[in-house]
Amino acid sequence: MGIVIPPRGPEREVRPLGQHFSLEELYRHVETDLVECVFLRDGRTMWLDELGKLREPGVPWNPRATALLEAAGGNPGDFVVGTVLVTDPGEVE
């Protein structure tokens, strides 16, 4: 099971259509066509929009995902924009 974390609004749990999340499912949940993975210290993986910060202005900053990035040892001052998907180990093909 994964957790979708939007910039605004509640988080929601999602399940893969099969045994694992496919690349197409990652694209759909993160709302992009190019994902980047960030390994979190607790063993989970955060999937985010690879080009999120380069897209048109107005893509919202995601404070909850940014906090996860900071806790994982991300670069100081870095931030996440847009929706992310957090998965447990082995949940992605």
N, CA, C and O atoms as a CHARMM CRD file, in Angstrom:
* protein
*
  372
    1    1 MET  N      0.84400  -1.16900   0.00000 PROA 1      0.00000
    2    1 MET  CA     0.00000   0.00000   0.00000 PROA 1      0.00000
    3    1 MET  C      0.89200   1.23600   0.00000 PROA 1      0.00000
    4    1 MET  O      1.92900   1.25600   0.66400 PROA 1      0.00000
    5    2 GLY  N      0.50000   2.24800  -0.73000 PROA 2      0.00000
    6    2 GLY  CA     1.24100   3.49300  -0.77700 PROA 2      0.00000
    7    2 GLY  C      0.43300   4.62100  -0.17300 PROA 2      0.00000
    8    2 GLY  O     -0.75700   4.47100   0.10700 PROA 2      0.00000
    9    3 ILE  N      1.08800   5.74600   0.02200 PROA 3      0.00000
   10    3 ILE  CA     0.42300   6.93300   0.55300 PROA 3      0.00000
   11    3 ILE  C      0.66100   8.06700  -0.42700 PROA 3      0.00000
   12    3 ILE  O      1.80700   8.41400  -0.71500 PROA 3      0.00000
   13    4 VAL  N     -0.41300   8.64300  -0.94000 PROA 4      0.00000
   14    4 VAL  CA    -0.34200   9.81500  -1.80200 PROA 4      0.00000
   15    4 VAL  C     -0.39600  11.04300  -0.89800 PROA 4      0.00000
   16    4 VAL  O     -1.30800  11.19900  -0.08600 PROA 4      0.00000
   17    5 ILE  N      0.61000  11.91600  -1.05900 PROA 5      0.00000
   18    5 ILE  CA     0.67600  13.14000  -0.24700 PROA 5      0.00000
   19    5 ILE  C      0.58100  14.33500  -1.19600 PROA 5      0.00000
   20    5 ILE  O      1.56400  14.69200  -1.84400 PROA 5      0.00000
   21    6 PRO  N     -0.60300  14.95600  -1.27900 PROA 6      0.00000
   22    6 PRO  CA    -0.74700  16.14200  -2.11900 PROA 6      0.00000
   23    6 PRO  C     -0.23400  17.38200  -1.38400 PROA 6      0.00000
   24    6 PRO  O     -0.08900  17.36500  -0.16200 PROA 6      0.00000
   25    7 PRO  N      0.04000  18.45000  -2.12500 PROA 7      0.00000
   26    7 PRO  CA     0.49100  19.68300  -1.46700 PROA 7      0.00000
   27    7 PRO  C     -0.54000  20.23300  -0.50200 PROA 7      0.00000
   28    7 PRO  O     -0.19200  20.80900   0.52900 PROA 7      0.00000
   29    8 ARG  N     -1.79100  20.05900  -0.83400 PROA 8      0.00000
   30    8 ARG  CA    -2.88800  20.53000   0.01800 PROA 8      0.00000
   31    8 ARG  C     -3.90700  19.41100   0.13100 PROA 8      0.00000
   32    8 ARG  O     -4.05100  18.60400  -0.78700 PROA 8      0.00000
   33    9 GLY  N     -4.59500  19.35900   1.22000 PROA 9      0.00000
   34    9 GLY  CA    -5.62300  18.34000   1.39000 PROA 9      0.00000
   35    9 GLY  C     -5.08000  17.11000   2.07600 PROA 9      0.00000
   36    9 GLY  O     -3.88900  17.02100   2.37500 PROA 9      0.00000
   37   10 PRO  N     -5.96400  16.16100   2.32300 PROA 10     0.00000
   38   10 PRO  CA    -5.57700  14.98200   3.10600 PROA 10     0.00000
   39   10 PRO  C     -4.74100  13.98700   2.31100 PROA 10     0.00000
   40   10 PRO  O     -4.85400  13.88200   1.09000 PROA 10     0.00000
   41   11 GLU  N     -3.90600  13.26600   3.03800 PROA 11     0.00000
   42   11 GLU  CA    -3.19100  12.13800   2.45600 PROA 11     0.00000
   43   11 GLU  C     -4.20300  11.03200   2.21500 PROA 11     0.00000
   44   11 GLU  O     -5.24300  10.97700   2.87200 PROA 11     0.00000
   45   12 ARG  N     -3.89300  10.13800   1.25500 PROA 12     0.00000
   46   12 ARG  CA    -4.78600   9.00600   1.02800 PROA 12     0.00000
   47   12 ARG  C     -3.97100   7.75100   0.72200 PROA 12     0.00000
   48   12 ARG  O     -2.92000   7.81500   0.08400 PROA 12     0.00000
   49   13 GLU  N     -4.46400   6.63800   1.17900 PROA 13     0.00000
   50   13 GLU  CA    -3.81600   5.36000   0.92100 PROA 13     0.00000
   51   13 GLU  C     -4.26400   4.84900  -0.44200 PROA 13     0.00000
   52   13 GLU  O     -5.42600   4.99500  -0.81900 PROA 13     0.00000
   53   14 VAL  N     -3.32800   4.24800  -1.17700 PROA 14     0.00000
   54   14 VAL  CA    -3.63100   3.66400  -2.48200 PROA 14     0.00000
   55   14 VAL  C     -2.98300   2.28700  -2.55100 PROA 14     0.00000
   56   14 VAL  O     -1.96000   2.03000  -1.91600 PROA 14     0.00000
   57   15 ARG  N     -3.59000   1.42200  -3.32200 PROA 15     0.00000
   58   15 ARG  CA    -3.06500   0.07700  -3.52300 PROA 15     0.00000
   59   15 ARG  C     -2.72100  -0.10000  -4.99500 PROA 15     0.00000
   60   15 ARG  O     -3.38200   0.47400  -5.86100 PROA 15     0.00000
   61   16 PRO  N     -1.69300  -0.89000  -5.28500 PROA 16     0.00000
   62   16 PRO  CA    -1.38000  -1.15200  -6.69300 PROA 16     0.00000
   63   16 PRO  C     -2.48900  -1.98300  -7.33100 PROA 16     0.00000
   64   16 PRO  O     -3.20200  -2.71700  -6.64700 PROA 16     0.00000
   65   17 LEU  N     -2.62400  -1.85900  -8.64200 PROA 17     0.00000
   66   17 LEU  CA    -3.63700  -2.64100  -9.34600 PROA 17     0.00000
   67   17 LEU  C     -3.29200  -4.12400  -9.33200 PROA 17     0.00000
   68   17 LEU  O     -4.18100  -4.97500  -9.29000 PROA 17     0.00000
   69   18 GLY  N     -2.00000  -4.42900  -9.36600 PROA 18     0.00000
   70   18 GLY  CA    -1.53900  -5.81400  -9.28400 PROA 18     0.00000
   71   18 GLY  C     -0.80500  -6.02800  -7.97900 PROA 18     0.00000
   72   18 GLY  O     -1.15600  -5.46100  -6.94400 PROA 18     0.00000
   73   19 GLN  N      0.23300  -6.86700  -8.04800 PROA 19     0.00000
   74   19 GLN  CA     1.01600  -7.13400  -6.85100 PROA 19     0.00000
   75   19 GLN  C      1.94500  -5.96900  -6.50300 PROA 19     0.00000
   76   19 GLN  O      2.25700  -5.75100  -5.33200 PROA 19     0.00000
   77   20 HSD  N      2.39000  -5.21600  -7.52800 PROA 20     0.00000
   78   20 HSD  CA     3.31200  -4.09200  -7.34300 PROA 20     0.00000
   79   20 HSD  C      2.79800  -2.88700  -8.12200 PROA 20     0.00000
   80   20 HSD  O      2.02700  -3.04000  -9.06900 PROA 20     0.00000
   81   21 PHE  N      3.22900  -1.67900  -7.72000 PROA 21     0.00000
   82   21 PHE  CA     2.91600  -0.48500  -8.49500 PROA 21     0.00000
   83   21 PHE  C      3.69800  -0.53000  -9.80900 PROA 21     0.00000
   84   21 PHE  O      4.89600  -0.81300  -9.81700 PROA 21     0.00000
   85   22 SER  N      3.02300  -0.25500 -10.89500 PROA 22     0.00000
   86   22 SER  CA     3.68100  -0.15800 -12.19800 PROA 22     0.00000
   87   22 SER  C      4.15200   1.27700 -12.41600 PROA 22     0.00000
   88   22 SER  O      3.74800   2.18600 -11.69000 PROA 22     0.00000
   89   23 LEU  N      4.99600   1.47400 -13.40600 PROA 23     0.00000
   90   23 LEU  CA     5.45800   2.81400 -13.73800 PROA 23     0.00000
   91   23 LEU  C      4.27800   3.71600 -14.10300 PROA 23     0.00000
   92   23 LEU  O      4.24200   4.88400 -13.71600 PROA 23     0.00000
   93   24 GLU  N      3.32600   3.17600 -14.84100 PROA 24     0.00000
   94   24 GLU  CA     2.15000   3.96000 -15.21600 PROA 24     0.00000
   95   24 GLU  C      1.35500   4.40500 -13.98400 PROA 24     0.00000
   96   24 GLU  O      0.82600   5.51600 -13.94700 PROA 24     0.00000
   97   25 GLU  N      1.27600   3.52900 -12.97600 PROA 25     0.00000
   98   25 GLU  CA     0.58300   3.90600 -11.73800 PROA 25     0.00000
   99   25 GLU  C      1.33800   5.01300 -10.99900 PROA 25     0.00000
  100   25 GLU  O      0.72500   5.92900 -10.45100 PROA 25     0.00000
  101   26 LEU  N      2.67100   4.92300 -10.98700 PROA 26     0.00000
  102   26 LEU  CA     3.46500   5.99100 -10.36600 PROA 26     0.00000
  103   26 LEU  C      3.17900   7.31200 -11.05300 PROA 26     0.00000
  104   26 LEU  O      2.94700   8.32200 -10.38900 PROA 26     0.00000
  105   27 TYR  N      3.19400   7.31300 -12.38400 PROA 27     0.00000
  106   27 TYR  CA     2.90500   8.53700 -13.14300 PROA 27     0.00000
  107   27 TYR  C      1.54500   9.10200 -12.76000 PROA 27     0.00000
  108   27 TYR  O      1.39500  10.30500 -12.54600 PROA 27     0.00000
  109   28 ARG  N      0.55400   8.21400 -12.67800 PROA 28     0.00000
  110   28 ARG  CA    -0.81800   8.67600 -12.38800 PROA 28     0.00000
  111   28 ARG  C     -0.91700   9.26700 -10.97800 PROA 28     0.00000
  112   28 ARG  O     -1.51400  10.32700 -10.79000 PROA 28     0.00000
  113   29 HSD  N     -0.34100   8.59000 -10.00000 PROA 29     0.00000
  114   29 HSD  CA    -0.45000   9.06600  -8.61600 PROA 29     0.00000
  115   29 HSD  C      0.35500  10.34400  -8.37800 PROA 29     0.00000
  116   29 HSD  O     -0.05900  11.19900  -7.59600 PROA 29     0.00000
  117   30 VAL  N      1.50100  10.47700  -9.04600 PROA 30     0.00000
  118   30 VAL  CA     2.34800  11.65500  -8.85500 PROA 30     0.00000
  119   30 VAL  C      1.95600  12.77300  -9.82100 PROA 30     0.00000
  120   30 VAL  O      2.43000  13.90200  -9.69900 PROA 30     0.00000
  121   31 GLU  N      1.08800  12.45100 -10.78200 PROA 31     0.00000
  122   31 GLU  CA     0.56200  13.42800 -11.73600 PROA 31     0.00000
  123   31 GLU  C      1.66100  13.99700 -12.61800 PROA 31     0.00000
  124   31 GLU  O      1.76800  15.21200 -12.78500 PROA 31     0.00000
  125   32 THR  N      2.48000  13.10800 -13.18400 PROA 32     0.00000
  126   32 THR  CA     3.57600  13.50600 -14.05700 PROA 32     0.00000
  127   32 THR  C      3.90200  12.36800 -15.00300 PROA 32     0.00000
  128   32 THR  O      3.31500  11.29000 -14.91900 PROA 32     0.00000
  129   33 ASP  N      4.85000  12.61500 -15.91000 PROA 33     0.00000
  130   33 ASP  CA     5.30700  11.55200 -16.80400 PROA 33     0.00000
  131   33 ASP  C      6.80400  11.27600 -16.63100 PROA 33     0.00000
  132   33 ASP  O      7.41500  10.60100 -17.45900 PROA 33     0.00000
  133   34 LEU  N      7.38300  11.79900 -15.56000 PROA 34     0.00000
  134   34 LEU  CA     8.79000  11.55500 -15.25400 PROA 34     0.00000
  135   34 LEU  C      8.96000  11.59800 -13.74200 PROA 34     0.00000
  136   34 LEU  O      8.86200  12.66400 -13.13500 PROA 34     0.00000
  137   35 VAL  N      9.21500  10.44300 -13.13100 PROA 35     0.00000
  138   35 VAL  CA     9.32200  10.37900 -11.67500 PROA 35     0.00000
  139   35 VAL  C     10.77500  10.21800 -11.23300 PROA 35     0.00000
  140   35 VAL  O     11.61300   9.68100 -11.95700 PROA 35     0.00000
  141   36 GLU  N     11.03800  10.69000 -10.04500 PROA 36     0.00000
  142   36 GLU  CA    12.32900  10.52800  -9.37000 PROA 36     0.00000
  143   36 GLU  C     12.05000   9.81600  -8.05600 PROA 36     0.00000
  144   36 GLU  O     11.02400  10.05600  -7.42000 PROA 36     0.00000
  145   37 CYS  N     12.96200   8.94100  -7.65100 PROA 37     0.00000
  146   37 CYS  CA    12.76800   8.28300  -6.36200 PROA 37     0.00000
  147   37 CYS  C     13.77700   8.81700  -5.35500 PROA 37     0.00000
  148   37 CYS  O     14.93900   9.06300  -5.67900 PROA 37     0.00000
  149   38 VAL  N     13.30500   8.98900  -4.13300 PROA 38     0.00000
  150   38 VAL  CA    14.13200   9.41600  -3.01400 PROA 38     0.00000
  151   38 VAL  C     13.97600   8.35000  -1.93700 PROA 38     0.00000
  152   38 VAL  O     12.86400   8.05500  -1.49800 PROA 38     0.00000
  153   39 PHE  N     15.09500   7.77900  -1.51900 PROA 39     0.00000
  154   39 PHE  CA    15.05400   6.74300  -0.48700 PROA 39     0.00000
  155   39 PHE  C     15.02600   7.40800   0.88500 PROA 39     0.00000
  156   39 PHE  O     15.90600   8.19700   1.22700 PROA 39     0.00000
  157   40 LEU  N     14.00500   7.07600   1.65900 PROA 40     0.00000
  158   40 LEU  CA    13.82700   7.65200   2.98100 PROA 40     0.00000
  159   40 LEU  C     14.54700   6.78800   4.02100 PROA 40     0.00000
  160   40 LEU  O     14.75500   5.59400   3.80500 PROA 40     0.00000
  161   41 ARG  N     14.91100   7.37700   5.11000 PROA 41     0.00000
  162   41 ARG  CA    15.68300   6.66300   6.14300 PROA 41     0.00000
  163   41 ARG  C     14.93100   5.49800   6.76300 PROA 41     0.00000
  164   41 ARG  O     15.54800   4.57100   7.28600 PROA 41     0.00000
  165   42 ASP  N     13.60000   5.53400   6.71200 PROA 42     0.00000
  166   42 ASP  CA    12.82300   4.44200   7.31100 PROA 42     0.00000
  167   42 ASP  C     12.63000   3.26700   6.35600 PROA 42     0.00000
  168   42 ASP  O     11.89100   2.33300   6.66800 PROA 42     0.00000
  169   43 GLY  N     13.29100   3.30500   5.18900 PROA 43     0.00000
  170   43 GLY  CA    13.21500   2.20800   4.23000 PROA 43     0.00000
  171   43 GLY  C     12.19700   2.40800   3.12600 PROA 43     0.00000
  172   43 GLY  O     12.20000   1.67200   2.13900 PROA 43     0.00000
  173   44 ARG  N     11.33100   3.39100   3.27600 PROA 44     0.00000
  174   44 ARG  CA    10.34200   3.65300   2.23800 PROA 44     0.00000
  175   44 ARG  C     10.97600   4.46600   1.10400 PROA 44     0.00000
  176   44 ARG  O     12.08800   4.97800   1.22800 PROA 44     0.00000
  177   45 THR  N     10.23500   4.56700  -0.00100 PROA 45     0.00000
  178   45 THR  CA    10.67100   5.35500  -1.15300 PROA 45     0.00000
  179   45 THR  C      9.62700   6.41900  -1.43900 PROA 45     0.00000
  180   45 THR  O      8.43000   6.13200  -1.45400 PROA 45     0.00000
  181   46 MET  N     10.08000   7.65600  -1.66800 PROA 46     0.00000
  182   46 MET  CA     9.18300   8.74300  -2.04600 PROA 46     0.00000
  183   46 MET  C      9.37900   8.99000  -3.53900 PROA 46     0.00000
  184   46 MET  O     10.49500   9.22600  -4.00200 PROA 46     0.00000
  185   47 TRP  N      8.28300   8.93200  -4.27800 PROA 47     0.00000
  186   47 TRP  CA     8.27800   9.16600  -5.72000 PROA 47     0.00000
  187   47 TRP  C      7.73000  10.56100  -5.96400 PROA 47     0.00000
  188   47 TRP  O      6.64200  10.89700  -5.49700 PROA 47     0.00000
  189   48 LEU  N      8.48800  11.37900  -6.70000 PROA 48     0.00000
  190   48 LEU  CA     8.07400  12.75300  -6.95800 PROA 48     0.00000
  191   48 LEU  C      8.31500  13.12700  -8.41000 PROA 48     0.00000
  192   48 LEU  O      8.96900  12.39100  -9.14900 PROA 48     0.00000
  193   49 ASP  N      7.79300  14.25800  -8.80900 PROA 49     0.00000
  194   49 ASP  CA     7.93400  14.76400 -10.17900 PROA 49     0.00000
  195   49 ASP  C      9.37800  15.21600 -10.38900 PROA 49     0.00000
  196   49 ASP  O      9.83100  16.16400  -9.74800 PROA 49     0.00000
  197   50 GLU  N     10.09700  14.54700 -11.27900 PROA 50     0.00000
  198   50 GLU  CA    11.49900  14.85800 -11.57000 PROA 50     0.00000
  199   50 GLU  C     11.69000  16.31900 -11.98000 PROA 50     0.00000
  200   50 GLU  O     12.69900  16.93700 -11.64000 PROA 50     0.00000
  201   51 LEU  N     10.71800  16.86700 -12.71100 PROA 51     0.00000
  202   51 LEU  CA    10.83900  18.23700 -13.21700 PROA 51     0.00000
  203   51 LEU  C      9.89800  19.20700 -12.50800 PROA 51     0.00000
  204   51 LEU  O      9.61400  20.28700 -13.02500 PROA 51     0.00000
  205   52 GLY  N      9.42000  18.82900 -11.34300 PROA 52     0.00000
  206   52 GLY  CA     8.41600  19.62900 -10.64400 PROA 52     0.00000
  207   52 GLY  C      8.79200  21.08400 -10.45200 PROA 52     0.00000
  208   52 GLY  O      7.96200  21.97100 -10.64900 PROA 52     0.00000
  209   53 LYS  N     10.03100  21.33700 -10.07000 PROA 53     0.00000
  210   53 LYS  CA    10.45300  22.71900  -9.81200 PROA 53     0.00000
  211   53 LYS  C     10.65900  23.50700 -11.10200 PROA 53     0.00000
  212   53 LYS  O     10.74200  24.73500 -11.06800 PROA 53     0.00000
  213   54 LEU  N     10.74200  22.81500 -12.24000 PROA 54     0.00000
  214   54 LEU  CA    10.97600  23.49300 -13.51900 PROA 54     0.00000
  215   54 LEU  C      9.69300  23.75100 -14.28900 PROA 54     0.00000
  216   54 LEU  O      9.69900  24.45200 -15.30000 PROA 54     0.00000
  217   55 ARG  N      8.61100  23.19400 -13.81800 PROA 55     0.00000
  218   55 ARG  CA     7.33000  23.36900 -14.52900 PROA 55     0.00000
  219   55 ARG  C      6.81900  24.79100 -14.33000 PROA 55     0.00000
  220   55 ARG  O      7.39900  25.58900 -13.59400 PROA 55     0.00000
  221   56 GLU  N      5.74800  25.07100 -14.99000 PROA 56     0.00000
  222   56 GLU  CA     5.17200  26.42200 -14.93600 PROA 56     0.00000
  223   56 GLU  C      5.03200  26.90000 -13.49700 PROA 56     0.00000
  224   56 GLU  O      4.77800  26.10200 -12.59500 PROA 56     0.00000
  225   57 PRO  N      5.19800  28.19300 -13.28400 PROA 57     0.00000
  226   57 PRO  CA     5.00600  28.73200 -11.92400 PROA 57     0.00000
  227   57 PRO  C      3.60900  28.38500 -11.41900 PROA 57     0.00000
  228   57 PRO  O      2.65500  28.26700 -12.18800 PROA 57     0.00000
  229   58 GLY  N      3.52700  28.23100 -10.14000 PROA 58     0.00000
  230   58 GLY  CA     2.23200  27.93900  -9.55000 PROA 58     0.00000
  231   58 GLY  C      2.08600  26.50500  -9.09100 PROA 58     0.00000
  232   58 GLY  O      1.10900  26.17100  -8.42100 PROA 58     0.00000
  233   59 VAL  N      3.05700  25.62800  -9.44300 PROA 59     0.00000
  234   59 VAL  CA     2.99300  24.27400  -8.90400 PROA 59     0.00000
  235   59 VAL  C      3.23800  24.39700  -7.40800 PROA 59     0.00000
  236   59 VAL  O      4.28200  24.90100  -6.99300 PROA 59     0.00000
  237   60 PRO  N      2.29300  23.94300  -6.59600 PROA 60     0.00000
  238   60 PRO  CA     2.38600  24.21700  -5.16400 PROA 60     0.00000
  239   60 PRO  C      3.48400  23.44600  -4.43700 PROA 60     0.00000
  240   60 PRO  O      3.76000  22.28300  -4.73200 PROA 60     0.00000
  241   61 TRP  N      4.09800  24.13100  -3.48000 PROA 61     0.00000
  242   61 TRP  CA     5.08500  23.57000  -2.58000 PROA 61     0.00000
  243   61 TRP  C      4.38000  22.54200  -1.69700 PROA 61     0.00000
  244   61 TRP  O      3.23800  22.75600  -1.28900 PROA 61     0.00000
  245   62 ASN  N      5.04800  21.43500  -1.40000 PROA 62     0.00000
  246   62 ASN  CA     4.46000  20.36900  -0.59900 PROA 62     0.00000
  247   62 ASN  C      5.19500  20.29500   0.74200 PROA 62     0.00000
  248   62 ASN  O      6.25500  19.67400   0.82500 PROA 62     0.00000
  249   63 PRO  N      4.64900  20.91800   1.79100 PROA 63     0.00000
  250   63 PRO  CA     5.35900  20.96600   3.06900 PROA 63     0.00000
  251   63 PRO  C      5.54900  19.59800   3.72600 PROA 63     0.00000
  252   63 PRO  O      6.58900  19.35700   4.33900 PROA 63     0.00000
  253   64 ARG  N      4.57200  18.69900   3.61100 PROA 64     0.00000
  254   64 ARG  CA     4.71500  17.37900   4.24800 PROA 64     0.00000
  255   64 ARG  C      5.78100  16.54900   3.54700 PROA 64     0.00000
  256   64 ARG  O      6.56800  15.87100   4.20800 PROA 64     0.00000
  257   65 ALA  N      5.81700  16.59200   2.21600 PROA 65     0.00000
  258   65 ALA  CA     6.84800  15.85700   1.47100 PROA 65     0.00000
  259   65 ALA  C      8.21800  16.48100   1.69700 PROA 65     0.00000
  260   65 ALA  O      9.21800  15.76600   1.76200 PROA 65     0.00000
  261   66 THR  N      8.27600  17.79000   1.81500 PROA 66     0.00000
  262   66 THR  CA     9.54300  18.46900   2.09800 PROA 66     0.00000
  263   66 THR  C     10.08900  18.04000   3.45800 PROA 66     0.00000
  264   66 THR  O     11.29600  17.85000   3.60400 PROA 66     0.00000
  265   67 ALA  N      9.22200  17.88600   4.44400 PROA 67     0.00000
  266   67 ALA  CA     9.65400  17.42300   5.76400 PROA 67     0.00000
  267   67 ALA  C     10.22000  16.00600   5.68700 PROA 67     0.00000
  268   67 ALA  O     11.20000  15.69700   6.36500 PROA 67     0.00000
  269   68 LEU  N      9.61200  15.13900   4.86700 PROA 68     0.00000
  270   68 LEU  CA    10.14900  13.78900   4.67600 PROA 68     0.00000
  271   68 LEU  C     11.52300  13.83800   4.02000 PROA 68     0.00000
  272   68 LEU  O     12.42700  13.09500   4.40100 PROA 68     0.00000
  273   69 LEU  N     11.67600  14.71500   3.03400 PROA 69     0.00000
  274   69 LEU  CA    12.96500  14.87300   2.35800 PROA 69     0.00000
  275   69 LEU  C     14.03500  15.34400   3.33300 PROA 69     0.00000
  276   69 LEU  O     15.15100  14.82400   3.32700 PROA 69     0.00000
  277   70 GLU  N     13.70900  16.31400   4.16300 PROA 70     0.00000
  278   70 GLU  CA    14.66400  16.81000   5.16900 PROA 70     0.00000
  279   70 GLU  C     15.03700  15.71500   6.15900 PROA 70     0.00000
  280   70 GLU  O     16.20400  15.57800   6.52700 PROA 70     0.00000
  281   71 ALA  N     14.04600  14.93200   6.59500 PROA 71     0.00000
  282   71 ALA  CA    14.31200  13.85000   7.53500 PROA 71     0.00000
  283   71 ALA  C     15.17900  12.75600   6.91000 PROA 71     0.00000
  284   71 ALA  O     15.87300  12.03100   7.62300 PROA 71     0.00000
  285   72 ALA  N     15.14100  12.63500   5.57600 PROA 72     0.00000
  286   72 ALA  CA    15.94700  11.63800   4.87500 PROA 72     0.00000
  287   72 ALA  C     17.35100  12.13900   4.59000 PROA 72     0.00000
  288   72 ALA  O     18.15200  11.43100   3.97800 PROA 72     0.00000
  289   73 GLY  N     17.65800  13.36000   5.03200 PROA 73     0.00000
  290   73 GLY  CA    18.99100  13.90800   4.82400 PROA 73     0.00000
  291   73 GLY  C     19.14200  14.67900   3.53700 PROA 73     0.00000
  292   73 GLY  O     20.25200  14.83400   3.02900 PROA 73     0.00000
  293   74 GLY  N     18.02300  15.17300   2.99700 PROA 74     0.00000
  294   74 GLY  CA    18.07500  15.97000   1.77000 PROA 74     0.00000
  295   74 GLY  C     18.90700  17.22600   1.94900 PROA 74     0.00000
  296   74 GLY  O     19.22200  17.62000   3.07200 PROA 74     0.00000
  297   75 ASN  N     19.25800  17.84900   0.84200 PROA 75     0.00000
  298   75 ASN  CA    20.05100  19.07300   0.88900 PROA 75     0.00000
  299   75 ASN  C     19.33300  20.16600   1.66300 PROA 75     0.00000
  300   75 ASN  O     18.14300  20.39100   1.44300 PROA 75     0.00000
  301   76 PRO  N     20.02500  20.84800   2.56300 PROA 76     0.00000
  302   76 PRO  CA    19.38700  21.93900   3.31400 PROA 76     0.00000
  303   76 PRO  C     18.81800  22.98300   2.35400 PROA 76     0.00000
  304   76 PRO  O     19.48200  23.40000   1.40500 PROA 76     0.00000
  305   77 GLY  N     17.59400  23.39100   2.61400 PROA 77     0.00000
  306   77 GLY  CA    16.94300  24.39300   1.78200 PROA 77     0.00000
  307   77 GLY  C     16.22400  23.81500   0.57200 PROA 77     0.00000
  308   77 GLY  O     15.51400  24.53800  -0.12700 PROA 77     0.00000
  309   78 ASP  N     16.40000  22.50700   0.31100 PROA 78     0.00000
  310   78 ASP  CA    15.70400  21.89200  -0.81000 PROA 78     0.00000
  311   78 ASP  C     14.23000  21.74000  -0.44700 PROA 78     0.00000
  312   78 ASP  O     13.87100  21.76300   0.73000 PROA 78     0.00000
  313   79 PHE  N     13.39100  21.58800  -1.44700 PROA 79     0.00000
  314   79 PHE  CA    11.96200  21.47200  -1.20400 PROA 79     0.00000
  315   79 PHE  C     11.33100  20.61100  -2.28700 PROA 79     0.00000
  316   79 PHE  O     11.93300  20.36000  -3.33100 PROA 79     0.00000
  317   80 VAL  N     10.11600  20.16400  -2.02400 PROA 80     0.00000
  318   80 VAL  CA     9.35800  19.33800  -2.95300 PROA 80     0.00000
  319   80 VAL  C      8.12600  20.11000  -3.38900 PROA 80     0.00000
  320   80 VAL  O      7.48300  20.78300  -2.58300 PROA 80     0.00000
  321   81 VAL  N      7.80100  20.00500  -4.67600 PROA 81     0.00000
  322   81 VAL  CA     6.56200  20.59100  -5.17200 PROA 81     0.00000
  323   81 VAL  C      5.68200  19.47700  -5.72500 PROA 81     0.00000
  324   81 VAL  O      6.16600  18.41700  -6.12300 PROA 81     0.00000
  325   82 GLY  N      4.39500  19.73800  -5.74100 PROA 82     0.00000
  326   82 GLY  CA     3.45700  18.78800  -6.31300 PROA 82     0.00000
  327   82 GLY  C      3.16400  17.61100  -5.40500 PROA 82     0.00000
  328   82 GLY  O      3.54700  17.58200  -4.23500 PROA 82     0.00000
  329   83 THR  N      2.47500  16.64600  -5.98000 PROA 83     0.00000
  330   83 THR  CA     2.03100  15.45100  -5.27100 PROA 83     0.00000
  331   83 THR  C      3.11900  14.39500  -5.28700 PROA 83     0.00000
  332   83 THR  O      3.83200  14.25200  -6.28100 PROA 83     0.00000
  333   84 VAL  N      3.25600  13.65000  -4.19000 PROA 84     0.00000
  334   84 VAL  CA     4.21300  12.54500  -4.12300 PROA 84     0.00000
  335   84 VAL  C      3.48500  11.26700  -3.72100 PROA 84     0.00000
  336   84 VAL  O      2.38000  11.29800  -3.17900 PROA 84     0.00000
  337   85 LEU  N      4.14100  10.14000  -4.00400 PROA 85     0.00000
  338   85 LEU  CA     3.67500   8.83400  -3.56800 PROA 85     0.00000
  339   85 LEU  C      4.78300   8.21300  -2.73100 PROA 85     0.00000
  340   85 LEU  O      5.93700   8.18600  -3.15800 PROA 85     0.00000
  341   86 VAL  N      4.45400   7.71800  -1.55500 PROA 86     0.00000
  342   86 VAL  CA     5.41700   7.05000  -0.69000 PROA 86     0.00000
  343   86 VAL  C      5.04600   5.57000  -0.66400 PROA 86     0.00000
  344   86 VAL  O      3.91000   5.20500  -0.36000 PROA 86     0.00000
  345   87 THR  N      6.03500   4.71500  -0.99100 PROA 87     0.00000
  346   87 THR  CA     5.79900   3.27700  -1.03500 PROA 87     0.00000
  347   87 THR  C      6.73100   2.54700  -0.07700 PROA 87     0.00000
  348   87 THR  O      7.80400   3.04100   0.27100 PROA 87     0.00000
  349   88 ASP  N      6.30200   1.37400   0.33500 PROA 88     0.00000
  350   88 ASP  CA     7.11800   0.50000   1.15800 PROA 88     0.00000
  351   88 ASP  C      8.10700  -0.25900   0.25900 PROA 88     0.00000
  352   88 ASP  O      7.91000  -0.33400  -0.95300 PROA 88     0.00000
  353   89 PRO  N      9.17000  -0.82000   0.85500 PROA 89     0.00000
  354   89 PRO  CA    10.12300  -1.59100   0.04900 PROA 89     0.00000
  355   89 PRO  C      9.42800  -2.73200  -0.71100 PROA 89     0.00000
  356   89 PRO  O      8.55600  -3.41300  -0.17100 PROA 89     0.00000
  357   90 GLY  N      9.82500  -2.92000  -1.94900 PROA 90     0.00000
  358   90 GLY  CA     9.28800  -4.01900  -2.75600 PROA 90     0.00000
  359   90 GLY  C      7.92400  -3.78500  -3.35600 PROA 90     0.00000
  360   90 GLY  O      7.35600  -4.70700  -3.94000 PROA 90     0.00000
  361   91 GLU  N      7.37300  -2.59100  -3.23600 PROA 91     0.00000
  362   91 GLU  CA     6.02000  -2.33700  -3.77300 PROA 91     0.00000
  363   91 GLU  C      6.02000  -1.86000  -5.21300 PROA 91     0.00000
  364   91 GLU  O      4.95300  -1.72900  -5.81300 PROA 91     0.00000
  365   92 VAL  N      7.18600  -1.59800  -5.78300 PROA 92     0.00000
  366   92 VAL  CA     7.25900  -1.08300  -7.15400 PROA 92     0.00000
  367   92 VAL  C      7.98100  -2.09100  -8.01400 PROA 92     0.00000
  368   92 VAL  O      8.99600  -2.65200  -7.60100 PROA 92     0.00000
  369   93 GLU  N      7.45900  -2.33000  -9.22600 PROA 93     0.00000
  370   93 GLU  CA     8.09400  -3.26700 -10.15600 PROA 93     0.00000
  371   93 GLU  C      9.44900  -2.76800 -10.58800 PROA 93     0.00000
  372   93 GLU  O     10.12900  -3.43000 -11.37200 PROA 93     0.00000
